[in-house]
């Protein structure tokens, strides 16, 4: 899949059913992209992820 360069740095609403998360799209190297879900601080899904990683929210 080819991702248009105009989407680099885009914020996309959604990504979690438990909060009003946003997704961030970024090109980290030419042709290599990341999509990160940024959860709300009070999101129960994010808290479970942090607990599973051994960290705190």
C-alpha positions in Angstrom: 0.0 0.0 0.0 1.2 3.5 -0.8 0.4 6.2 1.7 0.3 9.7 0.4 2.9 12.0 1.9 0.2 14.5 2.8 -0.9 12.2 5.5 2.4 12.4 7.4 1.6 13.9 10.8 -2.2 13.3 10.3 -4.5 12.9 13.3 -7.3 10.5 12.8 -10.2 10.3 15.3 -11.0 7.0 16.9 -9.1 3.8 17.5 -10.5 2.7 20.9 -14.1 1.7 21.9 -13.5 2.8 25.5 -12.4 6.5 25.0 -12.1 9.3 22.5 -8.7 8.2 21.3 -6.9 9.7 18.3 -4.5 7.9 16.0 -1.3 9.6 14.8 0.1 8.6 11.4 3.8 9.4 10.8 6.5 8.4 8.3 9.5 7.4 10.3 11.7 6.6 7.3 11.0 6.7 3.6 8.3 4.1 3.1 8.0 3.1 6.7 5.0 4.4 8.6 3.7 4.1 12.2 0.2 4.4 13.4 -0.1 5.2 17.1 -3.3 5.2 19.2 -3.3 7.9 21.8 -5.8 7.1 24.5 -7.4 9.4 27.0 -5.6 9.3 30.4 -8.7 7.8 32.0 -9.2 5.0 29.4 -9.7 1.6 31.0 -8.1 -0.1 27.9 -5.0 2.1 28.2 -4.8 1.3 31.9 -4.9 -2.5 31.2 -2.2 -2.1 28.5 0.0 -0.2 31.0 -0.6 -2.8 33.7 0.3 -5.6 31.3 3.6 -3.8 30.5 4.4 -3.5 34.2 4.0 0.3 34.3 1.6 2.8 35.6 -0.9 4.9 33.8 
